[in-house]
């Protein structure tokens, strides 16, 4: 019984951690996409042209990270539900 409660509390903490990480990654994604979009309006500037490509790469990487964190959260929630059923 005590071991199940401990596992449940650990799962709650992991979910809280990943939820905060997801929130921060989402804010980072919004900032990167906003900066990249603003660079697209200044394509006559040679520096902006150079910086658009890293912005697109960073946006893609952040989107992949968000989906990975969502998958981890989904698995943790399923594990938590199974722990409650026992």
N, C-alpha and C positions, 0 to 999 in steps of 0.2 A: 504493500500500500504506500509506504513512504517513498519507495523507489519510483512508483508511478507519478506521485506528486512532484518529485524532483524532476523527472523527465518532462512533465507538463510545464513546469516553471521555466525550464531551460528552453523549451520550444517557444514559450511566450516571449522570452528575451530575444531569441533569434528572430522571431517575426517582427518584433519592435525594431531591432537593428536593421533588418532588410527593408522595412517600411521607411525608416529615416533615410537609408541609402537611396531608395527609389525616389523619394521626394527630392533629394539633393541632385540626383542625376537628371531628373526632369527639369529642374531649374537650370542646370548646366546646359541641357539640350536647348531650352528656350533661348538662353543667352547666345549660344554658338550659332543657332539658326538665325537669330536676329542680326548678329554681326555679319554673318555670311550674306544675308539678304541685303543688308545695307551696302556691302561691298559690290554686290551685283549692280547697284544703281550708279556706281562710280567706275565703270569699266574703262573709261577713257584715261584713268590714272594707271600707270604701269605697276605701281606697288599694289593696287587693289586687285589687279589681274593675277598677280603672283600669290596673294593671300587668299583668293577664293578657293583654290584647290585644297590647301590644308583645312580650310573651314568645312568643305564638303566631306573630307576624310574624317575629321573629328566628329561631324554630325552623324555620319554613318556608324562610327564606332560607338558613339553614345547611344544611338538607337538600338544597336545590338546589345549593349550592356543593359539597357532598360528591359528588353525582352528576356534576357537571361535572369535578371533579378525577379521579374514577374513569374518566371517558371519556378525558380527556387521558392518564392513565396507560396505558390500554388501547392508545391510538394510539402512544404512545412505545414500548411493549413490542413492538408489531407492527413498527414501524420498526427497532427494535433487532434483531429476528429477521431481517428482510430484509437488514440490514447484515451480519449474521453469515454469511448464505448466499452473499454475493458473494465 
